Amino acid sequence: MDKNEKKNSLHEMMDASMSKIREMVDSNTIIGEPIVTADGVTLIPVSRLSFGFGCGGGDYGKQTGKDHFGGATTAGVRVEPVAFLVVKDGVTRVLPVALPAMTTADRVIEMVPQVMDRVENYIDKKKANTEF
């Protein structure tokens, strides 16, 4: 096995690992396929995706006539459900499935849909009162 063959072997191992990651990781992994319930509610799963990749190789000894090569690749993917987007009657809400928010910023972000609903209801009531 010559030096180019060794490089190609490591390259092939890296390509194989990356192609498997590509198979597992696509946009449907993060934003899932919509699920429509019998009563017309649409649920869209949202996930957090983490992945890692590593590879290494070696050539043991520099003796001629000996075919020494060592190589390894590894990859890991983690998909963690985070929330569902719930669409009902034209209103979209976020339904978290993770642990409760830990930081103030997280709490504010979780409250945004509720605040928007209240503002919309307030504006609708104001419009209805001024039309009479």
C-alpha positions as CSV (number, residue, x, y, z in Angstrom):
1,M,0.0,0.0,0.0
2,D,1.6,3.3,-1.1
3,K,1.2,6.7,0.5
4,N,-1.6,7.8,-1.9
5,E,-3.6,4.7,-1.2
6,K,-3.3,5.4,2.6
7,K,-4.5,8.9,2.1
8,N,-7.4,7.7,0.0
9,S,-8.4,5.2,2.6
10,L,-8.6,7.9,5.3
11,H,-10.4,10.2,2.8
12,E,-12.9,7.4,2.0
13,M,-13.6,6.9,5.7
14,M,-14.2,10.6,6.3
15,D,-16.5,10.7,3.3
16,A,-18.5,7.7,4.5
17,S,-18.9,9.3,8.0
18,M,-20.0,12.7,6.5
19,S,-22.5,11.1,4.1
20,K,-24.1,9.2,7.1
21,I,-24.3,12.6,9.0
22,R,-26.0,14.2,5.9
23,E,-28.5,11.3,5.8
24,M,-29.4,11.9,9.5
25,V,-29.3,15.7,9.4
26,D,-31.7,17.7,7.2
27,S,-34.2,20.4,7.7
28,N,-36.9,17.9,8.6
29,T,-34.8,16.9,11.6
30,I,-35.0,20.4,13.1
31,I,-38.5,21.5,11.9
32,G,-40.5,18.3,11.6
33,E,-43.3,17.4,9.3
34,P,-46.6,19.0,10.3
35,I,-49.2,16.8,12.1
36,V,-52.8,17.7,11.5
37,T,-55.3,16.5,14.2
38,A,-58.9,15.6,13.6
39,D,-60.1,18.9,15.1
40,G,-58.0,20.9,12.7
41,V,-55.1,21.8,14.9
42,T,-51.7,21.6,13.2
43,L,-48.7,20.6,15.3
44,I,-45.1,21.2,14.0
45,P,-42.3,19.6,16.0
46,V,-39.2,21.7,16.6
47,S,-35.9,20.1,17.8
48,R,-32.4,21.1,18.7
49,L,-29.7,19.4,16.8
50,S,-26.1,18.9,17.8
51,F,-23.5,16.9,16.0
52,G,-19.8,16.2,16.2
53,F,-17.2,14.7,13.9
54,G,-13.7,13.5,14.4
55,C,-11.1,11.6,12.4
56,G,-7.5,10.5,12.8
57,G,-4.9,8.6,11.0
58,G,-1.4,7.3,11.3
59,D,1.4,5.6,9.5
60,Y,3.3,3.3,11.8
61,G,6.9,3.3,11.0
62,K,8.7,4.4,8.0
63,Q,10.1,1.1,6.9
64,T,9.8,0.3,3.3
65,G,8.0,-2.9,2.3
66,K,5.7,-2.8,5.4
67,D,2.1,-1.8,5.0
68,H,1.3,0.1,8.1
69,F,-1.7,2.3,8.4
70,G,-4.2,3.2,11.1
71,G,-7.2,5.4,10.7
72,A,-10.5,6.1,12.4
73,T,-13.5,8.3,12.0
74,T,-16.4,8.9,14.3
75,A,-19.5,11.0,14.3
76,G,-22.4,11.6,16.7
77,V,-25.7,13.2,16.3
78,R,-28.1,14.3,19.1
79,V,-31.7,15.4,18.4
80,E,-33.5,16.9,21.3
81,P,-37.2,17.8,21.1
82,V,-37.6,21.5,22.2
83,A,-41.2,22.6,21.4
84,F,-44.2,22.3,19.2
85,L,-45.7,25.1,17.1
86,V,-49.4,24.8,17.6
87,V,-51.5,26.4,14.8
88,K,-55.3,26.7,15.5
89,D,-57.7,29.0,13.9
90,G,-54.9,31.1,12.4
91,V,-53.2,31.6,15.7
92,T,-49.7,30.1,16.3
93,R,-48.5,29.3,19.8
94,V,-45.2,27.8,21.0
95,L,-45.7,24.8,23.3
96,P,-42.3,24.0,25.0
97,V,-41.6,20.4,25.8
98,A,-38.2,21.1,27.5
99,L,-37.5,21.9,31.1
100,P,-38.9,25.3,32.3
101,A,-37.0,28.4,31.2
102,M,-34.0,29.1,33.4
103,T,-33.0,32.6,32.4
104,T,-35.0,35.8,32.2
105,A,-34.4,36.0,28.4
106,D,-35.9,32.5,28.0
107,R,-38.9,33.5,30.1
108,V,-39.5,36.6,28.0
109,I,-39.3,34.6,24.8
110,E,-41.8,32.1,26.1
111,M,-44.2,34.8,27.0
112,V,-44.2,36.6,23.6
113,P,-47.0,34.6,22.1
114,Q,-49.3,35.1,25.1
115,V,-48.5,38.9,25.1
116,M,-49.2,39.1,21.4
117,D,-52.6,37.4,21.9
118,R,-53.5,39.8,24.7
119,V,-52.5,42.8,22.6
120,E,-54.6,41.5,19.6
121,N,-57.6,40.9,21.8
122,Y,-57.3,44.4,23.3
123,I,-57.0,46.0,19.8
124,D,-60.0,44.0,18.6
125,K,-62.1,45.1,21.6
126,K,-61.1,48.7,21.0
127,K,-62.1,48.5,17.3
128,A,-65.4,46.9,18.2
129,N,-66.2,49.6,20.8
130,T,-65.3,52.5,18.4
131,E,-67.4,51.1,15.6
132,F,-70.7,51.3,17.6
